[in-house]
Amino acid sequence: MKEIVPSPPPIVRNDVASVQALFQKNVVPSYGRFDIALSHGSGSHVFDVTGKRYLDFGGGIAVTSLGHAHPAITEALIEQSRKLVHISNLYYHEPQGRLAEAIVNLIAPGKVFFSNSGAEANEGLFKLARKFGHEEGRYEILTAINSFHGRTLAGIAATGQDKVKKGFEPMMPGFRHVPYNDLAAVRAAVSPATIAIMIEGIQGEGGLTMASPEFLLGLRKLCDEKRMLLFMDGVQDGYFRTGRFQAFQRILENTPGAEKFLPDGISMAKSLGGGFPIGAFWARAPYGDLLGPGTHASTFGGTPLGCAVALKILEVVREEKLADNARAMGEFLKASLQALAKKYPQVIHETRGVGLMIGIELAANISSLPGDTTKTQAVLFVNLLHAAGLLTIPAGANVIRLLPALNLRQSEAEEGLKIIEAVAAKLAG
Ligand SMILES: Cc1ncc(COP(=O)(O)O)c(C=O)c1O
C-alpha cells in the first residue's frame, strides 16, 4: 500500500490553517465548509491533520457505504486499474454490463445508463421524460416542494427550494413544484403538458421527511391514468440505506396492494461507488430503450474502474448482509435517539427517518446554543458534535442528519449516541 498511496506533502500535516489558506487562495468558495481538514480514515473513523479522531456519522453525505479505506475497494481499484481504467463508451466492456445486470436484477426488467453524479443521473431521467412526451408536446416535470435533485441548471430548476435557485435565474422551463405527501394537490397540478413526476422516497436535504405509502401508491395510479412517468430520486435514500435496495421498497413494506409498485425510473449515485464517483439511472422496460444511439452520453459514465468498484461493493454488501445491518443499526439508533428526545425535550424535538438515514430535529430556539447567531441551529449543534468528535450533517435549519456507513458496528453506534447525549445534556443544563 505504501508505494501506491504516498504520504501527503508536509504542508497538509498538522496544520489546518495552511490547508484552509490553499483553499482560500485557489478553490472556488461555493461551499460553506467546517473548520476541519481531514487526512485519513479507517472504517467509520476519520482523522484530521492534527491527529484528532472523529466518528463519521455523515458518511460523506451518504456516500462511504463501506466506511473509509475499505480493503475490498482498494483491491478492486488496484486490480482493475492494472487492466483498464477507461476506454470511452464507444466500446463494450464487461464491468459495465455486469453492473447494469446487477442493478436490473435488484429492481426489475429495464435498462441502466451510467453517469458520474446524482445530478447527472437525474438529468438523464429528465431527458428520458422529454423524449417520451416529445411527439405530444408534453415536457413538464412535477417535483416536490422541499425536494433536492442536484446543482446543475436542470437540477436547480427541479429542486423545490428557492435557496438553490437564487441568483441563477431565469430557471430552465418545464419544472413545477407540488406539495409532498399531498396527492390531491399533485392531481390538481397536472397540466396537459405534464409528462413525469419525480420525488424522493425520503427527502434528505429537505430535512428528512418520508413519503407516505398512500402517496406513493396514489402517484403510481395518477401516472398510469395520465400516461405519465413516475421517477424516484434514490440518490441519497437508496442503496440499502433504509434496509432495502430502494427507499420506496422499505416504505411500502407491509402495505397491502404495494407488492407490484414500481416506478418508471430511479436515479442513484452516492453509495453506489462508496466514494468513487459513479451515478446511474435505471429505466423500466420498455422506457429503457427510449434514448437511442447519439441521444445521451457521458465520457466518464460507467468506466471499467468505476463499475469494478461498484461491483465489489455490491459483493461486500451481500456477503456481509449490510442491508440487514443498516436496518438493525438504524432501529437501535432511532429508538435510542427517541429516548434522548424524551429525556432532553428542550434540545431534541423528535427523530425521523428509517434505517441509516436518520434526522434529529432540534427543539425550536435552544437558548443555550453557543456560537455565531447568524448560523442556523443545525450548524451550531453540528459544531458542538464536531468538537466532541462526531461528524454529522445539517439538513435545513434545524435538523441534524445521520448517514453513516452501512457496516456501522454496534459499538460505534453506541459511541455516537454517547457523544450526542453528552452534547444534549450540556445544552439542557
Ligand atoms: C436526493 C438527491 N438527488 C440528487 C443529488 C445530487 O447528487 P450529486 O451531488 O451527486 O450531483 C443529491 C445530493 O445530495 C441528493 O441528495
The ligand as a MOL file (V3000), in Angstrom:
LIG
                    3D

  0  0  0     0  0            999 V3000
M  V30 BEGIN CTAB
M  V30 COUNTS 16 16 0 0 0
M  V30 BEGIN ATOM
M  V30 1 C -31.8160 13.3270 -3.4860 0
M  V30 2 C -30.6070 13.8550 -4.1990 0
M  V30 3 N -30.6350 13.9600 -5.5320 0
M  V30 4 C -29.5920 14.4380 -6.2190 0
M  V30 5 C -28.4420 14.8470 -5.5820 0
M  V30 6 C -27.2880 15.3740 -6.3570 0
M  V30 7 O -26.2520 14.4400 -6.3700 0
M  V30 8 P -24.7850 14.9050 -6.7770 0
M  V30 9 O -24.3090 15.8410 -5.7250 0
M  V30 10 O -24.0020 13.6170 -6.8360 0
M  V30 11 O -24.8840 15.5510 -8.0960 0
M  V30 12 C -28.3730 14.7550 -4.1790 0
M  V30 13 C -27.1750 15.2160 -3.4640 0
M  V30 14 O -27.1680 15.4410 -2.2770 0
M  V30 15 C -29.4860 14.2510 -3.4680 0
M  V30 16 O -29.4840 14.1620 -2.1420 0
M  V30 END ATOM
M  V30 BEGIN BOND
M  V30 1 1 1 2
M  V30 2 1 2 3
M  V30 3 2 2 15
M  V30 4 2 3 4
M  V30 5 1 4 5
M  V30 6 1 5 6
M  V30 7 2 5 12
M  V30 8 1 6 7
M  V30 9 1 7 8
M  V30 10 2 8 9
M  V30 11 1 8 10
M  V30 12 1 8 11
M  V30 13 1 12 13
M  V30 14 1 12 15
M  V30 15 2 13 14
M  V30 16 1 15 16
M  V30 END BOND
M  V30 END CTAB
M  END
